[in-house]
Amino acid sequence: MLVRKVCIEVSDVKKPIHRTLRSLQRNILAGIVTIGPLFVTYLIFSFVLQSLAKAGLPVVRLLAALFPRGWFGDPWLQPALAVLLTLAVLYVVGRVTSLVVGRQLFGLFESALERLPFVAKIYTSVRQLLDSMMAKKESSQRVVLIDFPIAGQKSIGFLTRTLADEVTGRPLAAVLVPNAINPTSAFLQILPAERLVETDLTMEQAMSMILTGGAVGPETMRYSARDENEATPAATV
């Protein structure tokens, strides 16, 4: 009887502890789900602001040296002024290049870059990638799914271009597969065009899913090909 009484008392003590631990676990998980998207948004926003500030800080420091009594010398205001200055420069560049004279001058600048041995390759590749990423959806679908990293697991990719197998003439597709959360690094996959799965995602939806790790995205998406004989995006580009 004494042993049973002791066991009952011990079990009575454990029950509140288990309930407390379960409550803590549930609340912590709820907090992670709530704060997670905000934290990811903060990281991306901080990265963008730091990049903008880093680009404009040399000019702000130069202005601080020229005008030591102005706002440029305040260390608290220098990052904010650097961001504003960089945004202003980007706006002016975009405004100028949208004009006829600006496009002509920018064309001359690009032609000069193309004469540089190593810079031309890097600049041309990056420019083509950005043009492909920013291109509006027309007759072709540029957001696709591919088997990556292994068969049976799909990854979101961006169809950048098509090419042909030199030996068989088989159509191939170049697909850029960005990493989730950190799309600044990615994998370039070359695969047969028929292995692509066409999606109905827009570029904005795809980037939202990548940046948030899938937390933000449409309720439905096309995962399987409608027809095995259906033309792939690469075949129609």
C-alpha positions in Angstrom: 0.0 0.0 0.0 2.8 2.4 0.8 4.5 1.7 -2.5 1.3 2.3 -4.4 0.7 5.5 -2.5 4.2 6.7 -3.4 3.7 5.9 -7.1 0.4 7.7 -7.2 2.0 10.8 -5.6 4.9 10.7 -8.1 2.5 10.4 -11.1 0.4 13.3 -9.7 3.6 15.4 -9.6 4.6 14.4 -13.2 1.3 15.3 -14.8 1.5 19.1 -14.1 5.2 19.0 -15.3 4.2 17.3 -18.6 1.3 19.7 -19.1 3.7 22.6 -18.5 6.3 21.3 -20.9 3.6 20.7 -23.6 2.3 24.2 -23.1 5.8 25.6 -23.4 6.5 23.6 -26.5 3.2 24.6 -28.2 3.7 28.3 -27.4 7.3 28.4 -28.5 6.3 26.8 -31.8 3.5 29.3 -32.2 6.0 32.1 -31.6 8.4 30.7 -34.2 5.6 30.5 -36.8 4.6 34.0 -36.0 8.1 35.6 -35.8 9.7 33.5 -38.5 8.3 35.4 -41.6 9.0 38.7 -39.8 12.6 37.7 -39.1 13.2 36.6 -42.7 11.7 39.9 -44.0 14.0 41.7 -41.6 17.1 39.9 -42.8 16.3 40.6 -46.5 15.4 44.2 -45.8 18.6 44.7 -43.7 20.7 43.1 -46.5 19.2 45.5 -49.1 19.7 48.6 -46.9 23.3 47.6 -46.0 24.0 47.2 -49.7 22.5 50.6 -50.6 24.3 52.3 -47.7 27.6 50.7 -48.6 27.3 52.0 -52.1 26.6 55.6 -51.0 28.8 55.9 -48.0 32.0 57.0 -49.9 30.2 60.0 -51.4 28.6 60.9 -48.1 32.0 60.8 -46.4 33.4 63.0 -49.1 30.6 65.5 -48.6 31.3 65.3 -44.9 34.9 66.2 -45.5 33.9 69.1 -47.7 31.2 70.4 -45.4 32.2 69.5 -41.9 29.5 71.5 -40.2 26.6 70.0 -42.2 24.5 66.9 -41.6 27.0 64.8 -43.6 29.3 64.6 -40.6 26.7 63.1 -38.3 27.6 59.4 -37.9 24.0 58.6 -37.1 22.7 60.2 -40.3 25.4 59.0 -42.7 23.9 55.5 -43.4 20.4 57.0 -44.0 21.8 59.7 -46.3 23.9 57.1 -48.1 20.7 55.0 -48.8 18.8 58.1 -50.0 21.7 59.1 -52.2 22.0 55.6 -53.8 18.2 55.5 -54.4 18.4 58.9 -56.0 21.2 57.8 -58.3 19.3 54.7 -59.3 16.2 56.8 -60.1 18.2 59.2 -62.2 19.9 56.4 -64.1 16.6 54.7 -64.7 15.0 58.0 -65.8 17.9 58.8 -68.1 18.0 55.4 -69.7 14.3 55.5 -70.4 14.8 58.5 -72.7 16.0 58.2 -76.3 19.3 60.0 -75.7 19.9 58.0 -72.5 19.4 54.7 -74.3 21.8 55.7 -77.0 24.5 56.7 -74.4 23.9 53.5 -72.5 24.2 51.5 -75.8 27.6 53.2 -76.4 28.6 52.3 -72.8 27.6 48.7 -73.3 29.5 48.5 -76.6 32.6 49.8 -74.8 32.2 47.1 -72.1 31.9 44.4 -74.7 35.4 45.2 -75.9 36.9 44.3 -72.5 38.0 40.6 -72.4 36.7 39.4 -69.0 34.3 42.1 -68.1 32.2 41.6 -71.2 31.5 37.9 -70.4 30.4 38.7 -66.8 28.4 41.8 -67.7 26.6 40.1 -70.6 25.7 37.0 -68.6 24.4 39.1 -65.7 22.5 41.4 -68.0 20.8 38.5 -69.9 19.9 36.8 -66.6 18.3 40.0 -65.3 16.4 40.6 -68.5 15.1 37.0 -68.4 14.1 37.3 -64.7 12.3 40.7 -65.3 10.7 39.8 -68.6 6.9 39.7 -68.5 5.1 36.5 -69.1 4.1 36.3 -72.8 3.7 33.2 -74.9 6.1 31.1 -72.8 6.2 30.1 -69.2 9.5 30.8 -67.5 8.8 29.5 -64.0 9.2 25.7 -64.1 9.6 22.7 -61.8 12.5 20.3 -62.2 13.6 17.1 -60.3 16.2 18.5 -58.0 18.2 17.6 -55.9 17.0 14.0 -56.6 14.3 12.5 -58.7 10.8 12.8 -57.1 11.7 16.1 -55.3 10.7 19.2 -57.3 12.4 22.5 -57.1 11.3 25.9 -58.5 13.5 27.1 -61.3 13.6 29.9 -63.8 14.0 28.9 -67.5 16.8 31.2 -68.8 17.4 29.9 -72.2 17.2 26.8 -74.5 19.9 25.1 -76.5 20.4 21.8 -78.4 22.5 18.7 -77.8 25.3 18.9 -80.3 25.3 15.1 -80.8 21.6 14.2 -80.9 20.0 17.6 -81.5 17.8 17.0 -78.5 16.4 20.2 -77.0 17.9 21.2 -73.7 17.0 23.8 -71.2 19.1 26.0 -68.9 17.3 26.4 -65.6 18.4 28.5 -62.7 17.4 27.1 -59.3 17.8 29.7 -56.6 18.3 28.7 -53.0 15.4 29.3 -50.6 15.7 32.3 -48.3 19.0 33.3 -49.9 18.3 33.5 -53.7 21.6 35.3 -54.2 23.2 31.9 -54.7 21.8 29.3 -57.1 22.4 26.2 -59.2 22.5 26.2 -62.9 21.0 23.0 -64.3 21.1 21.8 -67.9 18.5 19.1 -68.5 16.3 17.7 -71.3 13.4 20.0 -72.2 10.8 17.3 -71.7 11.7 16.9 -68.1 10.4 20.4 -67.3 7.1 20.8 -65.6 5.3 24.0 -66.7 3.8 25.9 -63.8 1.2 28.7 -63.7 3.3 30.7 -61.2 4.2 34.3 -62.0 7.7 35.6 -61.3 6.4 37.5 -58.2 4.8 34.4 -56.8 7.8 32.2 -57.4 10.2 34.8 -55.7 7.8 35.1 -52.8 7.8 31.4 -52.2 11.6 31.3 -52.5 12.3 34.2 -50.2 9.8 33.0 -47.5 10.7 29.3 -47.7 7.3 28.5 -49.1 5.4 30.3 -46.3 3.9 32.8 -48.8 2.5 31.5 -52.1 -0.6 30.4 -54.0 -3.0 27.9 -52.6 -2.7 25.6 -55.6 0.0 25.1 -58.2 0.6 22.8 -61.1 2.9 20.0 -59.9 2.5 17.3 -62.6 2.6 17.7 -66.3 -0.9 17.7 -67.9 0.1 15.5 -70.7 3.3 13.6 -71.4 3.1 14.8 -75.0 2.4 18.4 -74.0 5.0 20.8 -75.3 7.4 22.0 -72.6 8.2 25.7 -72.1 11.6 25.2 -73.6 10.1 23.8 -76.8 8.0 26.9 -77.3 10.6 29.6 -76.5 
